[in-house]
Amino acid sequence: MDVQEKTDLSTLQKLLEINQDKQSTFWEKVDFYKEVITLLLKGKALPDSFLKTLPGEHPLFFFYKGIIHELLNLTFSISSEELLQLVIALPPNRRIFCEIGIAAAALGAFKKNEKLLQFAKEIALKEIALSDLPILTISQEYSLEKELLARSCLLDFVGVQRYENELPPFYLQLKKRIGPIQFLEENSSFYNREGIASFKESERHVAISNQGINTAIGSLKYKQIQISAFGPQFFPLSNASGFGIYHTGAYPKDFVQQQGNGESIITLWSRLFDDGKPSSTWMGVQGNLSKVGLDLTLLLRGVQTKKIAFSFFVKAHSCRAADQKEIRPQSLDRFIGETNKIIFSSTDSSLSFETPEKSPVHIIPLAGKGFFWDADFLIAFELNSPMRKISIQMCV
């Protein structure tokens, strides 16, 4: 055994000890598996003890275990169908699903299994549709750099678009071993599958979700202004674990319907997410998406024991409520009062929020990068009646 091989095994042994610790994080375990697979891809021999002590029961780890068994020419006890069934129960998380997509593509290539390859391609199609909108991500776990890296590695891995920088060693070694994967990209501005819909045009991108846990109903980008996430939120507004919906299981395929006049009708119902669990409160959203805006009608049903708002986390240069002074990001200024119009501005565009009548609204500057999907502002409309209408208009 040469010096390098001893160093590799020593590093792995330390990683294994860390990952057998109950305090180790999910992503520390992911790094461990990637180290093991990378060494196997380089032709290194690993002791049997590593196979017997591989950590974790997350579905992603079973994909990694399948790859390890393939590289060692061993039989894996879990079938491809059973692996895919494990994934169905997972709450949506784009970074995790990108990693699962890469692992499924690799395992599918090794086993020449079309179901696994098709599953990986479906994940890639969703990533193409959603692009850099942070839909299906949780505020506390969101990292733009890590999300984009996982997405870029997946799309490079399945042959959709080349990653501009050098791939990290794990992906690079795996890609070299399995060779190119044939991928037929669907060139469409509209995507609607399994509770996710995406609309793309030259200057705007809108995504709507009817699935997730602690995730947004939608995201919207218009030129330089982005609504990173919008959805229901329980007070206090500083608590991100009171934001979003709780919807798992079956998703209606027709929750978004395109109309012949270029408009789309949105109809969805979901339970609200409240501090780690599903709430007894439900929200219905009826929306009309046109080329100039998004009109929302919000309906509340069920038991309501807490104060609720409908919140928008916005990235923009400035914000102003009607007849009020301009508010800048990262400032101490804020607005809490009644208004029926709020305008967000950037160098090339503006976005206005309008309601039929004046009502209580909170406008709070945020820290930007690192918090609440990197947003600059939180705007929260108090929901003090069973029905509320909000209109978002896009202006040059």
C-alpha positions in Angstrom: 0.0 0.0 0.0 1.6 3.3 -1.1 1.6 6.6 0.9 -1.3 8.1 -1.0 -3.5 5.1 -0.5 -2.7 5.1 3.2 -3.6 8.8 3.3 -6.9 8.2 1.5 -7.9 5.4 3.9 -6.9 7.5 6.9 -9.0 10.4 5.7 -12.0 8.0 5.1 -11.6 6.5 8.5 -11.8 10.0 10.1 -14.8 10.8 7.9 -16.5 7.5 8.9 -16.0 8.3 12.6 -17.6 11.7 12.1 -20.5 10.3 10.2 -21.2 7.6 12.7 -21.6 10.3 15.2 -25.3 11.0 15.7 -24.6 14.7 15.6 -23.2 14.7 12.1 -25.3 16.5 9.5 -27.0 15.2 6.4 -24.5 17.0 4.2 -21.5 15.7 6.1 -22.8 12.2 5.3 -23.2 13.2 1.7 -19.6 14.3 1.6 -18.5 11.0 3.1 -20.3 9.0 0.4 -18.8 11.1 -2.3 -15.3 10.5 -0.9 -15.8 6.8 -0.9 -17.2 6.7 -4.4 -14.4 9.0 -5.7 -11.7 6.7 -4.3 -13.4 3.6 -5.8 -13.6 5.4 -9.2 -9.9 6.0 -9.0 -9.3 2.3 -8.5 -8.6 2.4 -4.8 -9.3 -0.7 -2.7 -11.4 -0.3 0.4 -11.7 -2.6 3.4 -14.9 -4.6 3.9 -15.5 -2.7 7.1 -16.6 0.3 5.2 -19.5 -1.5 3.5 -20.7 -2.8 6.8 -20.8 0.6 8.5 -22.1 2.9 5.7 -24.1 5.6 7.5 -27.6 6.9 7.1 -31.1 5.7 6.0 -31.9 8.7 3.7 -33.1 7.6 0.1 -30.1 9.5 -1.4 -27.7 7.3 0.6 -29.3 4.1 -0.8 -28.6 5.4 -4.3 -24.9 6.0 -3.2 -24.8 2.5 -1.7 -26.1 1.1 -5.0 -23.3 2.8 -6.9 -20.7 1.5 -4.4 -22.0 -2.1 -4.9 -21.8 -1.6 -8.7 -18.2 -0.4 -8.5 -17.3 -3.4 -6.4 -19.3 -5.8 -8.6 -21.5 -6.8 -5.7 -25.2 -7.5 -5.7 -27.3 -4.7 -4.1 -30.3 -6.0 -2.2 -32.6 -3.1 -3.1 -34.2 -3.0 -6.6 -34.5 0.1 -8.8 -38.3 0.1 -8.3 -37.8 0.1 -4.5 -35.3 3.0 -4.7 -37.8 5.1 -6.7 -40.5 4.3 -4.2 -38.3 5.6 -1.4 -38.0 8.9 -3.2 -41.7 9.4 -3.6 -42.2 10.0 0.2 -39.5 12.7 0.3 -40.6 16.4 0.7 -39.4 18.5 -2.2 -35.9 20.0 -1.8 -34.2 21.0 -5.0 -30.6 20.6 -3.9 -31.2 17.1 -2.5 -33.2 16.1 -5.6 -30.4 17.3 -7.9 -28.0 15.0 -6.0 -30.5 12.2 -6.3 -30.9 12.9 -10.0 -27.1 12.6 -10.5 -26.9 9.4 -8.4 -30.0 7.9 -10.2 -28.4 8.8 -13.6 -25.1 7.1 -12.6 -26.8 4.0 -11.2 -29.1 3.8 -14.2 -26.1 4.0 -16.5 -24.2 1.3 -14.6 -27.3 -1.0 -14.5 -28.6 0.0 -18.0 -31.9 0.7 -16.2 -34.1 3.0 -18.3 -36.5 3.8 -15.3 -33.6 5.3 -13.3 -32.4 7.2 -16.3 -35.8 8.6 -17.0 -36.3 9.6 -13.4 -33.0 11.6 -13.5 -34.1 13.3 -16.7 -37.5 14.3 -15.1 -35.6 16.0 -12.3 -33.4 17.8 -14.9 -36.5 18.9 -16.8 -37.9 20.4 -13.7 -34.6 22.2 -13.0 -34.6 23.6 -16.6 -38.1 24.9 -16.1 -37.5 26.5 -12.7 -34.1 27.8 -13.4 -32.7 30.1 -10.7 -36.1 30.9 -9.1 -35.8 29.6 -5.5 -39.2 27.8 -5.5 -39.3 24.5 -3.5 -36.5 25.7 -1.2 -36.7 26.5 2.5 -35.5 29.8 3.8 -33.4 28.5 6.6 -31.6 26.0 4.3 -31.3 28.2 1.2 -27.9 28.9 -0.3 -27.9 30.3 -3.8 -24.3 29.2 -4.5 -25.0 25.6 -3.3 -28.3 25.4 -5.1 -26.8 26.6 -8.4 -23.8 24.3 -8.1 -26.0 21.2 -7.5 -28.2 22.2 -10.4 -25.3 23.0 -12.8 -23.7 19.6 -11.9 -26.9 17.8 -12.7 -27.5 19.5 -16.0 -23.9 18.9 -17.1 -24.0 15.3 -15.9 -27.1 14.4 -18.0 -25.8 16.3 -21.0 -28.1 19.3 -21.1 -25.7 22.2 -20.7 -22.0 22.3 -20.0 -20.8 23.6 -16.6 -18.5 26.5 -17.2 -16.1 25.7 -14.4 -14.4 22.4 -13.7 -16.7 19.9 -12.1 -15.9 18.9 -8.5 -13.9 15.6 -8.3 -16.9 13.4 -7.4 -19.0 14.4 -10.4 -15.9 14.6 -12.8 -14.8 11.0 -11.9 -18.4 9.7 -12.1 -19.0 11.4 -15.5 -15.8 10.0 -16.9 -16.7 6.4 -15.9 -20.3 6.3 -17.2 -19.7 8.4 -20.4 -22.3 10.7 -22.0 -26.0 10.3 -21.3 -28.4 11.0 -24.2 -30.9 13.7 -23.2 -33.7 15.1 -25.3 -34.5 18.6 -24.0 -38.1 19.7 -24.3 -38.0 23.3 -25.6 -41.1 24.8 -24.1 -41.9 28.0 -22.3 -44.6 26.2 -20.2 -44.0 23.4 -17.7 -46.7 21.8 -15.7 -46.0 18.5 -13.9 -46.7 17.0 -10.5 -47.8 20.2 -8.7 -45.3 22.5 -10.3 -45.9 25.0 -13.1 -43.4 27.3 -14.7 -44.0 30.1 -17.3 -41.0 31.6 -19.1 -40.8 34.6 -21.4 -38.0 36.9 -22.5 -38.3 39.3 -19.5 -40.2 37.4 -16.9 -40.4 34.0 -15.3 -43.1 32.8 -13.0 -43.3 29.5 -11.0 -46.3 28.2 -9.1 -46.2 25.3 -6.6 -48.9 23.2 -5.1 -46.5 20.9 -3.2 -44.0 21.2 -0.5 -43.4 21.6 3.3 -42.4 25.1 4.6 -42.2 26.2 1.0 -43.6 29.0 -1.1 -46.7 29.0 -3.4 -44.7 30.9 -6.0 -41.8 32.9 -7.3 -41.7 35.6 -9.9 -38.9 37.4 -11.7 -39.4 40.4 -13.9 -36.2 42.0 -15.4 -34.1 43.0 -12.3 -36.8 42.6 -9.7 -37.5 39.2 -8.2 -40.1 37.9 -5.8 -38.1 35.1 -4.4 -41.0 33.5 -2.5 -44.6 34.3 -1.8 -47.1 32.5 0.3 -49.0 32.5 3.7 -47.2 33.2 6.9 -48.1 33.1 10.5 -47.0 35.9 12.8 -44.4 36.7 14.1 -43.0 37.5 10.7 -39.4 37.0 11.9 -40.2 33.2 12.2 -39.5 31.5 8.9 -40.8 28.2 10.2 -44.3 29.8 10.1 -44.1 30.4 6.3 -45.5 28.5 3.4 -47.7 25.5 2.7 -47.9 21.9 3.8 -48.9 19.7 0.8 -47.6 16.2 0.1 -49.1 13.3 -1.7 -51.2 13.5 -4.8 -51.1 16.8 -6.8 -53.9 17.8 -9.2 -52.6 18.0 -12.8 -55.0 20.8 -13.8 -54.2 23.3 -11.0 -52.9 25.6 -13.8 -54.8 25.9 -17.0 -53.6 27.9 -20.0 -56.2 30.0 -21.8 -56.3 30.8 -25.5 -55.8 34.5 -24.9 -52.3 34.1 -23.4 -53.6 34.0 -19.8 -53.3 31.2 -17.3 -55.8 30.4 -14.5 -54.4 29.1 -11.2 -56.6 27.2 -8.7 -55.1 25.5 -5.7 -55.8 24.5 -2.1 -53.3 23.7 0.6 -52.9 23.5 4.4 -50.6 26.1 5.9 -47.3 25.2 7.5 -47.0 26.2 11.2 -43.8 25.8 13.2 -42.9 22.3 12.0 -46.3 20.8 11.4 -49.4 21.1 9.2 -51.9 23.8 10.4 -55.6 23.4 10.8 -55.9 26.4 8.5 -56.3 25.9 4.8 -55.7 28.5 2.0 -57.2 28.6 -1.4 -55.5 30.6 -4.2 -57.3 31.7 -7.3 -54.9 33.4 -9.7 -55.0 35.0 -13.2 -51.6 35.3 -14.8 -51.4 37.6 -17.8 -48.6 39.2 -19.7 -48.8 42.3 -17.5 -49.4 40.9 -14.1 -50.7 38.4 -11.6 -54.0 38.8 -9.9 -54.5 36.7 -6.7 -57.6 36.0 -4.7 -56.9 34.4 -1.3 -59.4 32.3 0.7 -59.0 31.1 4.3 -60.8 28.1 5.7 -60.6 26.1 8.9 -59.7 26.9 12.4 -57.6 30.1 12.8 -55.8 30.5 16.2 -53.0 32.8 15.0 -52.7 36.0 13.1 -51.9 35.3 9.4 -50.4 37.4 6.6 -49.6 36.7 2.9 -46.0 37.5 2.5 -43.7 38.4 -0.5 -39.9 38.3 -0.2 -38.6 40.7 -2.8 -35.2 41.6 -4.3 -35.3 45.1 -5.6 -33.3 48.4 -5.3 -36.0 50.3 -3.4 -39.6 50.2 -2.1 -42.2 52.8 -1.5 -45.8 52.6 -0.1 -48.2 55.2 -1.7 -47.5 58.7 -0.5 -44.7 57.5 1.8 -40.9 58.0 1.6 -38.7 55.5 -0.2 -37.3 52.6 1.8 -33.9 51.0 1.0 -32.6 47.5 1.7 -30.6 47.0 4.9 -31.9 50.2 6.4 -33.7 50.8 9.7 -36.7 52.3 7.9 -39.9 50.3 7.8 -43.6 50.9 7.1 -46.5 49.4 9.2 -49.8 50.9 8.3 -52.6 51.0 5.8 -52.1 51.4 2.1 -53.5 50.1 -1.2 -50.4 50.4 -3.3 -46.7 49.5 -2.9 -44.1 50.0 -5.6 -40.7 48.2 -6.0 -38.1 49.7 -8.3 -34.9 48.8 -10.1 -32.9 50.5 -12.8 -34.9 49.2 -15.7 -38.3 48.3 -14.3 -40.9 48.5 -11.5 -43.3 46.1 -9.9 -46.5 47.4 -8.1 -48.7 45.6 -5.5 -52.3 46.9 -5.4 -55.3 46.0 -3.4 -59.0 47.1 -3.9 -59.0 49.0 -0.6 -56.5 50.2 2.0 -55.5 47.5 4.5 -52.8 46.8 7.1 -49.4 46.1 5.4 -45.9 45.5 6.8 -42.8 46.6 4.7 -39.6 45.5 6.3 -36.1 45.9 4.9 -34.0 42.7 5.1 -30.3 41.9 5.2 -30.1 40.6 1.7 -27.7 37.7 1.1 -27.9 34.9 3.6 -31.4 35.4 4.9 -34.9 34.7 3.6 -33.9 33.6 0.1 -31.4 36.6 -0.1 -34.4 39.0 -0.3 -34.1 42.7 0.2 -37.6 43.3 1.5 -40.5 41.5 3.2 -43.9 42.8 2.4 -46.7 41.2 4.4 -50.5 41.8 3.8 -52.4 41.0 7.0 -55.3 38.6 6.3 -58.0 40.0 8.5 -60.9 38.6 6.5 -61.8 35.2 4.9 -61.0 36.7 1.4 -58.3 39.0 0.1 -57.4 40.2 -3.3 -53.8 41.3 -4.4 -52.8 42.4 -7.8 -49.2 42.5 -9.0 -48.5 44.6 -12.0 -45.3 44.7 -14.1 -44.2 48.0 -15.5 -41.2 49.3 -17.5 
